[in-house]
Amino acid sequence: MFYHGINREYAEKQFPILSPRRSLSHKTGEQLSDRLHLIRQFGLEPLHLLEASEDYPEQTCIQACLHFGDTVFAFAALQAPYWQLSMHELAVPILDLRNACAIFTTNNDIFRLKSSLPGIPITIVEKFGD
């Protein structure tokens, strides 16, 4: 499974396709610097996902993703192209939220998510640490 954390408000604004190009105006100086590095390396700024494995379980992925937003979208598979950034981190050019197989959120107000993505289970979770 693959996991991507984002603030729900941005997911709703960009729905159904997430693309880093759509959020340029919300980036800090450090994020813009990271963006330039990624563009030089890959030719574009990709979206980051964590991949669960035996030594990096689902709960660890979800909690790590919650550092980047209040909502985590889970995907059973990714469409090519994708890049392996580290042992547990992958990157893709875009994400179609309609392909999610589960959603985890710290936000109890899930009406819009439920209506936009019917049939995808939504689990309310707590964010640990910080």
C-alpha positions as CSV (number, residue, x, y, z in Angstrom):
1,M,0.0,0.0,0.0
2,F,1.1,3.6,-0.7
3,Y,0.1,6.6,1.4
4,H,0.0,10.3,0.7
5,G,-0.7,13.0,3.4
6,I,-2.3,16.3,2.6
7,N,-4.5,18.9,4.2
8,R,-8.1,18.0,3.3
9,E,-8.9,21.5,2.2
10,Y,-6.2,21.3,-0.6
11,A,-7.4,17.8,-1.6
12,E,-10.9,19.2,-1.9
13,K,-9.7,22.2,-4.0
14,Q,-7.7,20.1,-6.4
15,F,-10.1,17.2,-6.5
16,P,-10.0,14.8,-8.3
17,I,-6.3,15.1,-9.5
18,L,-3.6,16.2,-7.1
19,S,-0.7,18.0,-8.8
20,P,2.1,19.9,-7.1
21,R,1.8,22.6,-9.8
22,R,-1.6,23.6,-8.4
23,S,-0.2,24.4,-5.0
24,L,2.7,26.7,-5.9
25,S,1.2,29.8,-4.2
26,H,1.0,28.0,-0.9
27,K,4.7,26.9,-0.7
28,T,7.2,28.3,1.8
29,G,10.7,29.4,0.7
30,E,12.1,26.0,1.8
31,Q,9.4,24.2,-0.1
32,L,10.2,26.2,-3.2
33,S,13.9,25.4,-2.9
34,D,13.0,21.7,-2.5
35,R,10.8,22.0,-5.6
36,L,13.7,23.4,-7.7
37,H,16.0,20.6,-6.6
38,L,13.3,18.0,-7.6
39,I,12.7,19.7,-11.0
40,R,16.5,19.6,-11.6
41,Q,16.6,15.9,-10.6
42,F,13.4,14.6,-12.2
43,G,12.3,17.3,-14.7
44,L,9.2,17.9,-12.6
45,E,8.1,18.2,-9.0
46,P,6.6,14.9,-8.0
47,L,4.1,14.1,-5.2
48,H,5.6,12.0,-2.4
49,L,4.1,8.8,-1.0
50,L,5.2,6.3,1.6
51,E,5.1,2.6,0.9
52,A,4.2,0.1,3.7
53,S,6.2,-3.0,4.1
54,E,7.0,-5.6,6.7
55,D,9.5,-3.3,8.4
56,Y,7.5,-0.1,7.8
57,P,3.9,-0.9,8.7
58,E,0.7,0.9,7.7
59,Q,0.3,2.7,11.0
60,T,3.9,4.1,10.7
61,C,3.1,5.3,7.2
62,I,-0.1,6.9,8.2
63,Q,1.4,8.7,11.2
64,A,4.3,9.9,9.1
65,C,1.9,11.2,6.4
66,L,-0.1,13.1,9.1
67,H,2.9,15.4,9.5
68,F,2.0,16.7,6.0
69,G,-1.7,17.2,6.5
70,D,-4.8,16.1,8.3
71,T,-5.8,13.5,5.7
72,V,-4.0,10.4,4.3
73,F,-5.1,8.8,1.0
74,A,-4.1,5.1,0.6
75,F,-3.6,3.5,-2.8
76,A,-3.2,-0.2,-3.6
77,A,-1.1,0.5,-6.7
78,L,0.5,3.4,-8.5
79,Q,0.5,4.2,-12.1
80,A,3.8,4.6,-13.9
81,P,5.9,6.6,-14.0
82,Y,7.0,6.6,-10.5
83,W,10.4,7.1,-8.8
84,Q,11.9,5.4,-5.8
85,L,13.3,8.3,-3.6
86,S,14.3,6.2,-0.6
87,M,13.7,2.8,0.9
88,H,10.1,3.8,1.9
89,E,9.4,6.8,-0.3
90,L,8.2,7.0,-3.8
91,A,7.2,9.9,-6.1
92,V,4.6,10.3,-8.9
93,P,3.8,13.2,-11.2
94,I,0.0,13.3,-10.2
95,L,-2.4,11.3,-8.0
96,D,-6.0,10.6,-9.0
97,L,-7.9,10.6,-5.6
98,R,-10.6,8.5,-7.2
99,N,-8.1,5.6,-7.3
100,A,-7.7,5.6,-3.5
101,C,-8.8,2.5,-1.7
102,A,-8.9,4.1,1.8
103,I,-8.8,7.4,3.6
104,F,-7.6,8.2,7.0
105,T,-8.2,11.6,8.6
106,T,-8.0,13.5,11.9
107,N,-10.9,15.7,10.9
108,N,-14.4,14.6,11.9
109,D,-16.1,16.7,9.2
110,I,-16.0,14.0,6.4
111,F,-19.2,14.9,4.6
112,R,-17.5,16.3,1.5
113,L,-15.0,13.4,1.3
114,K,-17.9,10.8,1.6
115,S,-19.9,12.5,-1.1
116,S,-17.0,13.0,-3.4
117,L,-15.6,9.5,-2.9
118,P,-18.5,7.2,-2.2
119,G,-17.6,3.6,-1.4
120,I,-14.1,4.4,-0.2
121,P,-13.8,3.7,3.5
122,I,-12.9,6.7,5.7
123,T,-11.3,6.1,9.1
124,I,-11.0,8.8,11.8
125,V,-7.5,8.5,13.4
126,E,-5.6,10.3,16.0
127,K,-2.3,12.0,15.3
128,F,0.4,10.8,17.7
129,G,3.5,12.8,18.6
130,D,4.6,16.0,16.9
